[in-house]
Amino acid sequence: MNPFCQKLGVRLPIIQAPMAGGPSTQELVAACSAAGALGSFGFAYTQPAEMKRQAAWVRDRTDRPFGINLFVAPQPETIEPSAQRAALAAVAGYYAECGLPPPEPVSAPYAPKLEEQIAAVEEIRRGFLPSISARFLPSK
């Protein structure tokens, strides 16, 4: 076993990409980890309670390590609904074609609070050593 695999506690030198927004499902993370790679969650947009729920689901299916990826960025300022009108109007036709109601303006907060996500990771990792990575996004 090479030093990389030893350090991460995996059999294969493969890290499943932690893709936020849906592609990194709990099923994918569990399957990759159980197969000997490092399964990884993309939790950038995930609330802490859901992070804990998904991590517990994976733990129920494998005792292998897994990773957690977060975005490290300041919360953006509030975006007034009037500033969103043009963007919403540009996609409203696509919504209508799909039989969906018109899109609504988004409101703050736009992402989970990083401090609460980190606290969730601390809770998730008790008794385990999942890897954690972060993408540092530039501020304004």
Backbone torsions as a table, in degrees:
resi	resn	phi	psi	omega
1	MET	NA	135.0	-178.2
2	ASN	-79.9	164.6	-177.6
3	PRO	-59.5	-35.0	177.7
4	PHE	-59.2	-50.3	-179.4
5	CYS	-64.4	-40.3	179.0
6	GLN	-61.6	-45.1	-178.0
7	LYS	-61.2	-41.7	-178.9
8	LEU	-87.0	-13.2	-179.2
9	GLY	75.0	31.6	-179.9
10	VAL	-116.6	162.6	179.3
11	ARG	-89.4	-32.7	-176.2
12	LEU	-114.9	142.5	179.6
13	PRO	-81.8	57.7	-177.5
14	ILE	-129.6	132.7	173.4
15	ILE	-115.5	119.0	175.5
16	GLN	-69.6	128.5	-175.9
17	ALA	-59.7	130.5	177.5
18	PRO	-84.2	93.8	-173.7
19	MET	-100.0	111.1	-179.3
20	ALA	-73.0	155.2	174.8
21	GLY	93.1	8.8	174.6
22	GLY	134.4	-40.1	-174.7
23	PRO	-64.6	-31.6	-179.6
24	SER	-88.2	80.7	-178.8
25	THR	-79.4	161.5	176.6
26	GLN	-61.4	-33.1	178.1
27	GLU	-65.2	-43.2	179.2
28	LEU	-65.6	-44.9	179.9
29	VAL	-60.2	-46.8	-179.5
30	ALA	-63.9	-42.7	-178.8
31	ALA	-65.1	-44.2	179.5
32	CYS	-63.5	-46.5	-180.0
33	SER	-63.3	-44.8	179.8
34	ALA	-63.0	-29.2	-179.8
35	ALA	-80.5	-8.1	176.8
36	GLY	110.7	-4.2	176.1
37	ALA	-92.7	-177.7	174.2
38	LEU	-100.8	101.7	173.7
39	GLY	-68.8	146.3	-174.6
40	SER	-141.4	133.7	174.7
41	PHE	-88.0	138.2	168.5
42	GLY	-99.8	90.0	-172.4
43	PHE	-98.6	21.0	-176.0
44	ALA	-55.1	-37.3	-175.2
45	TYR	-107.7	12.1	-172.1
46	THR	-99.6	133.0	177.7
47	GLN	-69.9	149.6	-176.2
48	PRO	-53.8	-42.6	-179.4
49	ALA	-61.7	-39.0	178.4
50	GLU	-71.0	-34.7	175.1
51	MET	-58.0	-47.9	-178.8
52	LYS	-64.6	-40.0	-179.8
53	ARG	-63.1	-47.0	-178.5
54	GLN	-67.4	-39.1	178.1
55	ALA	-62.9	-41.1	178.1
56	ALA	-63.2	-38.3	178.7
57	TRP	-60.6	-44.7	179.5
58	VAL	-64.8	-43.4	-179.6
59	ARG	-62.1	-30.7	177.5
60	ASP	-68.6	-17.3	-175.0
61	ARG	-110.5	-18.7	178.0
62	THR	-156.5	149.7	175.8
63	ASP	-99.1	9.0	-178.2
64	ARG	-79.8	155.9	-179.9
65	PRO	-68.6	157.9	175.0
66	PHE	-145.8	162.0	-177.5
67	GLY	-108.9	160.4	177.1
68	ILE	-131.7	129.3	179.3
69	ASN	-117.7	132.6	178.2
70	LEU	-126.2	159.1	171.3
71	PHE	-96.5	136.7	177.8
72	VAL	-111.4	100.8	-177.8
73	ALA	-153.6	149.8	176.1
74	PRO	-67.9	151.1	175.7
75	GLN	-67.4	133.6	178.3
76	PRO	-69.8	158.6	175.5
77	GLU	-63.8	161.7	177.1
78	THR	-61.8	136.7	177.1
79	ILE	-106.2	112.2	-176.9
80	GLU	-63.7	144.1	178.1
81	PRO	-53.8	-35.2	-179.9
82	SER	-63.6	-31.1	178.8
83	ALA	-76.3	-13.9	-178.8
84	GLN	-97.1	-11.2	-172.6
85	ARG	-53.9	-48.4	-176.5
86	ALA	-62.3	-42.2	179.8
87	ALA	-65.7	-42.4	179.5
88	LEU	-65.4	-39.9	178.4
89	ALA	-64.8	-35.2	-178.8
90	ALA	-65.4	-28.9	-178.6
91	VAL	-105.6	-5.7	-176.5
92	ALA	-58.6	-36.8	179.2
93	GLY	-62.2	-38.5	178.4
94	TYR	-66.3	-39.0	176.5
95	TYR	-60.7	-45.7	-178.6
96	ALA	-62.4	-42.0	178.1
97	GLU	-58.4	-31.8	-179.3
98	CYS	-91.1	3.2	-180.0
99	GLY	74.0	23.7	-179.3
100	LEU	-99.5	154.7	175.4
101	PRO	-67.4	157.7	179.7
102	PRO	-57.2	148.0	179.4
103	PRO	-67.0	148.2	-179.5
104	GLU	-102.9	152.6	173.7
105	PRO	-61.5	146.5	176.8
106	VAL	-85.3	155.1	178.3
107	SER	-131.1	156.8	179.8
108	ALA	-70.7	152.3	0.0
109	PRO	-78.8	146.9	-176.1
110	TYR	-89.3	-12.4	179.8
111	ALA	-152.3	160.7	177.0
112	PRO	-62.4	157.2	176.5
113	LYS	-74.4	124.6	-177.2
114	LEU	-56.7	-41.5	-179.2
115	GLU	-59.2	-39.7	179.2
116	GLU	-71.3	-35.5	176.1
117	GLN	-64.9	-43.0	179.8
118	ILE	-64.1	-39.8	176.1
119	ALA	-61.3	-38.7	177.2
120	ALA	-64.4	-41.2	178.0
121	VAL	-61.5	-42.3	177.9
122	GLU	-58.7	-40.4	178.6
123	GLU	-69.3	-42.5	-179.7
124	ILE	-62.1	-38.5	-172.1
125	ARG	-82.3	-7.9	179.6
126	ARG	-54.2	122.7	-179.9
127	GLY	82.1	-2.5	-179.9
128	PHE	-135.9	174.8	174.8
129	LEU	-135.0	68.5	175.6
130	PRO	-68.2	150.8	176.1
131	SER	-80.7	151.5	175.5
132	ILE	-130.3	134.7	175.5
133	SER	-129.7	160.8	-178.9
134	ALA	-142.9	146.0	174.9
135	ARG	-106.4	117.0	-179.2
136	PHE	-87.2	116.2	-178.6
137	LEU	-95.2	141.7	180.0
138	PRO	-65.9	145.8	173.5
139	SER	-85.2	175.6	-176.0
140	LYS	-56.0	NA	NA
